[in-house]
Amino acid sequence: MKIEYDREVDALYVRLQEKFVAKTVEVDEGINIDFDDGGRLIGLEILDATERYALSDIFNISTENLFPENVRHRQAPAA
């Protein structure tokens, strides 16, 4: 996942996958969701980000449970 903020246009983009955007859906004024050609979510764009959120909220990022339990402990197959 990649989070980008463009100060010049005051836009925040949360990218889940690096893929070609096939479709963009505006779910609310200034909030767009991008999908790939298979209908899978690629990213979320928020325009006028600082009118909606404080910069301290935008850049206060935390992560939890990065990997599902079955992936975290998976071992490489024996050779």
C-alpha positions as CSV (number, residue, x, y, z in Angstrom):
1,M,0.0,0.0,0.0
2,K,1.2,3.5,-0.8
3,I,-0.2,6.8,0.5
4,E,0.5,9.9,-1.5
5,Y,-0.4,13.5,-0.8
6,D,-0.1,16.2,-3.6
7,R,0.2,19.5,-1.9
8,E,-0.3,21.5,-5.2
9,V,-3.8,20.1,-5.8
10,D,-4.5,19.1,-2.1
11,A,-5.3,15.5,-3.1
12,L,-4.7,12.4,-1.0
13,Y,-4.4,9.0,-2.8
14,V,-4.3,5.6,-1.1
15,R,-3.0,3.1,-3.6
16,L,-3.6,-0.6,-2.8
17,Q,-2.3,-2.0,-6.0
18,E,0.0,-0.8,-8.9
19,K,-2.4,-1.5,-11.7
20,F,-4.0,0.3,-14.7
21,V,-7.2,2.1,-13.7
22,A,-10.0,0.8,-15.8
23,K,-12.9,2.6,-14.0
24,T,-13.3,5.5,-11.5
25,V,-16.4,5.9,-9.5
26,E,-17.2,9.1,-7.6
27,V,-18.8,8.0,-4.4
28,D,-19.2,11.5,-3.0
29,E,-18.2,14.9,-4.2
30,G,-14.4,14.8,-4.3
31,I,-14.1,11.2,-3.3
32,N,-13.2,8.7,-6.1
33,I,-12.6,5.0,-6.0
34,D,-10.5,3.4,-8.8
35,F,-10.9,-0.2,-10.0
36,D,-9.0,-2.5,-12.3
37,D,-10.5,-4.2,-15.3
38,G,-11.5,-7.1,-13.1
39,G,-13.5,-4.9,-10.7
40,R,-10.9,-5.1,-7.9
41,L,-10.2,-1.9,-5.9
42,I,-7.0,-0.2,-6.8
43,G,-7.1,3.0,-4.8
44,L,-9.0,5.8,-3.2
45,E,-8.6,9.5,-4.0
46,I,-9.7,12.4,-1.8
47,L,-9.8,15.8,-3.3
48,D,-9.6,19.0,-1.1
49,A,-8.1,16.7,1.6
50,T,-7.1,19.5,4.0
51,E,-10.6,20.9,3.9
52,R,-11.9,17.5,5.1
53,Y,-9.0,16.4,7.4
54,A,-6.2,18.1,9.4
55,L,-2.7,17.3,8.0
56,S,-1.9,15.8,11.4
57,D,-4.7,13.3,10.8
58,I,-3.6,12.6,7.2
59,F,0.0,11.9,8.2
60,N,-0.6,10.1,11.4
61,I,-0.3,6.6,10.0
62,S,-0.3,3.3,11.9
63,T,-0.5,-0.3,10.8
64,E,-1.7,-3.3,12.7
65,N,-1.9,-7.0,11.8
66,L,0.1,-6.6,8.6
67,F,-0.2,-10.2,7.7
68,P,-3.0,-12.7,8.4
69,E,-2.0,-15.4,10.9
70,N,-1.7,-18.1,8.3
71,V,0.7,-16.0,6.2
72,R,2.8,-14.6,9.0
73,H,4.0,-18.1,10.1
74,R,4.2,-19.8,6.8
75,Q,7.5,-21.5,6.1
76,A,9.2,-22.0,2.8
77,P,8.6,-25.5,1.4
78,A,11.4,-28.0,1.9
79,A,13.8,-28.3,-1.0
